[in-house]
Amino acid sequence: MHSTPRFLQGVFTFEGKGLDQPTPIAPALSYVVPDGVTTQAVYFRGGNAAADLVTVVLTRDGKPMRYFPIGAKGDVHVPLRVVEDLLSGTVIELWLGAPAGVSGSVVVDLGLVEI
């Protein structure tokens, strides 16, 4: 079986609009599962440079799929081994929720594998 790794990653600045109002972090953190391919999320790693809790939200087709809270000046590593298949045409994005007015930087690394 042939597989291809894909990564959504980088360091991004943000301005919080509310923990209950996550918004896309950056266009670079969007991935569309190619035609004829199934993709699986393998892991999520994230770090938060802000002095407040933030939540990175993994969305599928614009709807929350998984929440990753990252404490103030903290980090998280979550293995996602074969949680579920993402079918062709599925849009995966990373969004961020932070308290209104809080600004800072977040480091994210989402590992995916195309099968």
N, C-alpha and C positions, 0 to 999 in steps of 0.2 A: 504494500500500500504506500502510495506517495503522499507526503504531507508538506505543507509550506507554512512556515511561521509568519505571523504578522504582528506588528506592535503599534499600539497607540501610546505615545510617550512624549515627555518633555516637561519643561518648567514653564509655568504660566502664572501671570498676575491675575487677580480678581478683585471685584468690589461686591460685597454681599448685598443681596436684596431681601434676605430672610431665609432661615433654614427650611421653611415650608414653601419657598419659591425658587427651586433650583433652576439654573439657566445653563445653556451650553458653555463650556469653558473656552473652546477655540475650534475653528473649522478643522484644524489638523487632527482633532480627536473624534473624527467621524469615519466609519468604515461601512461599506456596503458589501455583503456577501455576494461574490460573483456567481453568475449563472452556472449551473451544473456542479456547484461546490457546496459542501456542508462545512460549517465552521464551528469550532468549540472554543470557549474561553478557558484558558489554562490557569492564569493567575492574575491578581491585581496587587500592585505595590503602590503606595502613595505616602507622601510626606507633606506636612502642613507647617509653613513658617509663621503663620499668624498666631496671635495670642488668644484666640478663641477656637472652639470646636468648629470644624467644617464637615460637610458630608459630600463625598463624591458619589454620584448616582450613575450607575450603568443603565442606559436606556435602550430599549428595543423598540424600533418604530415609534419613537417619541413618548413611550410609556416606561415608567420605572421598572427595572428588572431586578437590580440588586443595589443595596445601599452600603457604602463603606464609610462609616464615621472615622474621622481622624482627629485626635485630640490636639489641643493647643501645643504647638511646637512638637508635635508627635509624628509617628509614622505607623503604617500598618502593612502587613503582608498576608494575603488571603489566597490559598490554593483553591482553584475552581475546577479541579480535574473532572472532566466529563459531566458537568452539571446538567447540560442539555445541549441539543443540536440547534444551531442557528441555520436556517434554510436559505437558499438563494433569494436574493432581493431584500433580505432583512437589513435594516439600517441600525448600526450600533453606534452610540455616542456616549461620551462622558460629560456629565453636567456637574455643577457644583452648587450646593446650598450653603450659605454662610449668614450669620446674623446681619441684619441691615446695617450698612455703614462700615462694616469690618472690611479691611482690605489687607492684602498680603500676597503671598506666592504659594503655589501648590506644585508638587512634583508628582507626576503620575506615570505609571507604566502598566499597561494592560497587555498581557500576552495572549494571542489567539493562535489557533492552528487551523489551516484549511485542509480538508480531507477530500 
